Amino acid sequence: MIATTKPTINALCQPTSAAWLEQALGNVDTILLDHSHCERKAAGTAVNMMFRYPSSQKLVRQLTAIAREELEHFEQVNQILEQRGIPLAPLNAPPYGKGLMSQIRTQEPHRRLDSLLICGLIEARSHERLGLLGTHLPDPKLAAFYLSLMASEARHFGIYWLLADTYYDRSIVQSRLAELAIVESELLSTLYPEPRIHS
């Protein structure tokens, strides 16, 4: 089994399993295609949150920057797909995203808090997994690309956490983050049969 590292963002309850890494390394083209979908969805999520909370000035400013950067990464991944002759195509979604989104409470102010924290957890997991790919991929160019994205994912986690900390009492933020982190790790406890970034 390939050894994986512990999460470098301590919001995560459990590190990624060696089984996920082996699955990902054995299906790099599919992982790249899914990565394209992830970047597009991340940009869309940031934009949608700006539309939902247009009067939250700091949120709008920070999420504008995130959306722009996610779209830049989307374009970078798409260029790699094109170079490798991999056409853009739909993929079945693993239960991860839907499972996390189901935890968002429908009433404000809880909805905004949960949305920010879930986005942060997804970024934290992306940071960890892209780092694993960057460390273990045999293709040095592709490995370097994934290592180059790690700082952005960590920064995005920090932005979402700080926004939550701006609008809510820190003890509430920390308590809810801990609850959601347990759900996040449970969703990944059973490996999705199809290779995905978040499976």
Secondary structure, 3 states (H helix, E strand, C coil): CCCCCCCCCCCCCCCCCHHHHHHHHCCHHHHHHHHHHHHHHHHHHHHHHHHHCCCCHHHHHHHHHHHHHHHHHHHHHHHHHHHCCCCCCCCCCCHHHHHHHCCCCCCCCHHHHHHHHHHHHHHHHHHHHHHHHHHHCCCHHHHHHHHHHHHHHHHHHHHHHHHHHHHCCHHHHHHHHHHHHHHHHHHCCCCCCCCCCCC
